[in-house]
């Protein structure tokens, strides 16, 4: 086991962290202190497990750095749906329906019936955000493979606000075959949610750029690019973008299109 930021040995400063762990409520993970996990199937990759059922999530999120030749030959399938997003670099991805070269901003959703694989065939490292979740079947509906690039998707005003925009990766809004969606939400400096949200859906969130103040439960916590958050069902949530230059943006998952299981 080693550390995500390769920081080892003694520190000159006091030991401290911005990470907050409140299982089955919310979790904030800053990069410092996160470890690289050894997981079967990943070759020549650094893998950090971010979200998991151990914190109360119904899904798993991973941060993967694929070095030259780095690969995984089978993620998901057998009831597990998968989403892979390229933060930087380039990888070749495959599932039963598609084989594509994905550059930064590229993504693939693979349904629960298929495994998805990736390989870094170049010399530069590729950084990936990977999600998997057990698919909730509904009779008469099914999901299908979706491949694209976020740079080709339009920014849409978020709930009519001119300084806040969203991109939706999957057609979940009109297709009950999908039980989740993945989005990028972007706030210009000073922008915020229109209200404090409280809903049954969970979120796993990886911050791509900028800085923000996030209201979770009854606290305001600072977050920035490289951080990860899990928000459990009914956790009150909203944020402001802060800083001087860079917009605040993050990729996040949201379960949808399903009734409560009793």
C-alpha positions in Angstrom: 0.0 0.0 0.0 1.2 3.5 -0.8 -0.2 7.0 -0.8 -2.1 8.7 -3.6 0.0 11.9 -3.4 3.2 9.9 -2.8 3.7 11.9 0.4 5.7 9.7 2.9 7.9 10.2 5.9 7.8 12.9 8.6 5.9 16.1 8.2 7.2 19.5 9.4 3.6 20.6 10.2 1.1 19.3 12.6 -0.8 16.3 11.4 -4.2 17.5 10.2 -6.8 16.8 7.5 -9.8 18.4 5.8 -11.4 15.0 5.4 -14.7 14.4 7.2 -16.2 11.0 7.7 -19.8 10.8 8.8 -21.0 7.4 7.5 -24.5 7.2 6.1 -24.7 11.0 6.1 -21.8 12.6 4.2 -18.1 12.0 3.6 -15.4 14.4 2.3 -12.1 13.0 1.2 -9.2 15.2 0.4 -6.3 13.7 -1.5 -3.8 13.8 1.3 -3.9 10.6 3.2 -5.7 8.5 0.6 -4.0 5.3 -0.4 -3.4 3.4 -3.6 -5.3 0.1 -3.4 -4.1 -3.2 -4.9 -7.1 -4.7 -6.7 -7.1 -7.8 -8.9 -7.7 -7.0 -12.6 -5.9 -3.7 -12.6 -2.5 -3.9 -14.2 0.1 -1.1 -14.1 -2.5 1.2 -12.5 -2.7 3.2 -9.3 -6.2 2.7 -7.9 -7.8 4.6 -5.1 -11.3 3.5 -3.8 -13.3 6.6 -3.1 -17.0 5.8 -2.5 -18.1 2.4 -1.3 -20.8 0.6 0.7 -18.5 0.9 3.7 -19.5 4.6 3.9 -23.2 3.9 3.2 -23.2 4.2 -0.6 -25.0 1.9 -2.9 -22.2 2.2 -5.5 -18.4 2.3 -5.7 -16.3 5.1 -7.1 -12.6 4.8 -8.0 -9.8 7.2 -9.1 -7.5 5.3 -11.5 -4.2 6.4 -12.9 -3.3 4.1 -15.8 0.4 4.3 -16.6 1.9 3.2 -20.0 0.3 -0.2 -20.7 -2.1 0.2 -17.8 -5.3 -1.7 -18.2 -8.3 -3.7 -16.8 -9.9 -6.4 -18.9 -13.2 -6.6 -17.1 -15.1 -4.1 -14.9 -18.8 -4.6 -14.2 -21.2 -7.1 -15.9 -23.1 -9.8 -14.0 -25.6 -7.3 -12.8 -23.2 -4.3 -12.3 -23.4 -1.3 -14.6 -20.3 0.8 -15.2 -19.4 4.4 -16.1 -15.9 5.4 -17.0 -14.8 9.1 -17.5 -11.4 10.2 -18.7 -10.1 13.2 -16.6 -6.9 13.4 -18.5 -4.9 11.4 -21.0 -6.2 8.8 -23.4 -7.4 5.2 -23.2 -9.0 2.6 -25.5 -12.2 1.1 -24.0 -14.2 -1.9 -25.1 -17.4 -3.6 -24.2 -19.6 -6.0 -26.2 -21.1 -3.2 -28.3 -18.3 -0.6 -28.7 -14.5 -0.1 -29.0 -13.4 3.5 -28.8 -10.4 5.7 -28.1 -11.4 8.1 -25.4 -9.5 11.4 -24.8 -9.9 13.9 -21.9 -13.7 14.3 -21.4 -14.5 11.0 -23.0 -16.8 8.5 -21.3 -18.5 5.2 -21.7 -21.6 3.8 -19.9 -21.7 0.0 -20.0 -25.0 -1.8 -19.0 -25.1 -4.5 -16.4 -25.0 -7.3 -19.1 -21.6 -6.3 -20.3 -18.1 -5.9 -18.9 -16.0 -2.8 -19.9 -12.3 -2.9 -20.3 -9.7 -0.2 -20.9 -6.0 0.1 -21.9 -3.6 2.9 -22.0 -1.7 2.3 -25.2 0.2 5.6 -25.1 3.2 6.8 -23.1 1.5 9.5 -21.0 -0.5 8.6 -17.9 -4.3 8.6 -18.1 -6.4 9.6 -15.1 -9.9 8.0 -14.9 -13.0 8.3 -12.7 -14.8 4.9 -12.6 -18.2 4.2 -11.2 -20.1 0.9 -10.8 -23.4 0.0 -9.2 -25.8 -2.9 -9.1 -28.5 -2.3 -11.7 -32.1 -2.1 -10.6 -34.2 -3.9 -13.2 -37.7 -2.9 -14.3 -39.7 -5.2 -16.5 -40.0 -3.9 -20.1 -36.9 -1.6 -19.9 -33.2 -2.0 -20.3 -30.2 0.3 -20.6 -27.6 0.3 -23.4 -24.1 1.4 -24.1 -23.5 5.1 -24.4 -20.1 6.6 -25.6 -19.3 10.2 -26.0 -17.2 13.2 -24.9 -18.2 15.9 -22.5 -16.7 18.5 -24.8 -19.3 17.7 -27.4 -22.2 18.1 -25.0 -23.9 21.5 -24.7 -23.9 23.4 -21.4 -27.5 23.8 -20.3 -28.6 26.5 -17.8 -29.2 24.8 -14.5 -32.8 25.5 -13.4 -32.8 28.8 -15.4 -29.7 30.3 -13.7 -27.3 32.1 -16.1 -24.2 31.6 -13.9 -24.7 27.9 -13.3 -24.7 25.2 -16.1 -25.0 21.4 -16.3 -24.1 18.6 -18.8 -26.0 15.3 -18.7 -24.1 12.2 -20.0 -27.0 9.7 -20.2 -30.6 9.8 -21.6 -32.1 9.0 -18.2 -34.5 11.9 -18.3 -36.6 10.2 -21.0 -35.7 6.5 -20.6 -36.7 4.3 -17.7 -34.1 1.8 -18.8 -31.5 3.9 -17.0 -31.6 3.9 -13.2 -28.8 6.5 -12.8 -27.2 9.4 -14.6 -23.9 11.2 -14.5 -23.5 14.9 -14.8 -21.0 17.8 -14.7 -22.2 20.8 -12.8 -20.3 24.1 -13.2 -20.7 27.3 -11.1 -19.2 30.7 -12.1 -17.6 32.5 -9.2 -20.2 33.6 -6.7 -22.8 31.3 -8.2 -24.8 28.9 -6.0 -27.6 26.4 -5.9 -31.0 28.1 -5.9 -31.9 26.3 -2.6 -30.7 23.7 -0.2 -31.6 20.3 -1.7 -32.9 17.4 0.3 -33.8 14.2 -1.6 -33.7 10.5 -1.4 -31.0 10.1 -4.2 -27.3 9.6 -3.3 -24.4 11.4 -4.9 -20.8 10.5 -5.5 -18.9 13.7 -6.5 -15.3 14.3 -7.8 -14.3 17.9 -8.0 -12.6 18.7 -11.3 -11.7 22.3 -11.0 -12.0 25.4 -8.8 -13.0 25.8 -5.2 -16.3 25.9 -3.3 -18.1 26.0 0.0 -20.4 23.1 0.4 -23.4 23.0 2.8 -23.8 19.4 3.9 -26.2 18.4 6.7 -25.9 21.5 9.0 -22.2 22.4 8.2 -20.4 24.4 5.6 -17.1 22.7 4.4 -14.5 24.0 2.0 -13.8 21.8 -1.1 -11.5 22.1 -4.1 -10.3 20.3 -7.2 -9.1 16.8 -6.4 -11.5 16.3 -3.4 -14.3 13.7 -3.4 -17.6 13.7 -1.6 -20.4 11.2 -0.9 -23.8 12.6 0.0 -26.3 10.0 1.4 -30.1 10.1 1.0 -31.8 13.2 2.5 -28.5 14.9 3.4 -29.2 18.7 3.0 -26.8 20.0 0.3 -25.9 23.1 -1.7 -22.8 25.0 -2.6 -21.2 28.4 -3.5 -18.3 28.8 -6.0 -15.5 30.7 -4.4 -12.0 31.9 -5.4 -10.5 34.4 -7.8 -10.3 33.0 -11.3 -11.5 29.4 -12.0 -15.1 28.2 -12.3 -16.1 25.5 -9.8 -17.0 22.2 -11.5 -17.5 18.6 -10.5 -18.7 15.3 -12.0 -21.3 13.4 -10.0 -23.7 10.5 -10.1 -27.4 10.4 -9.2 -29.7 7.4 -9.0 -33.1 8.0 -10.6 -36.2 6.5 -12.3 -37.0 3.9 -9.6 -39.6 3.6 -6.8 -38.8 3.0 -3.2 -38.2 -0.7 -2.4 -40.2 -1.8 0.6 
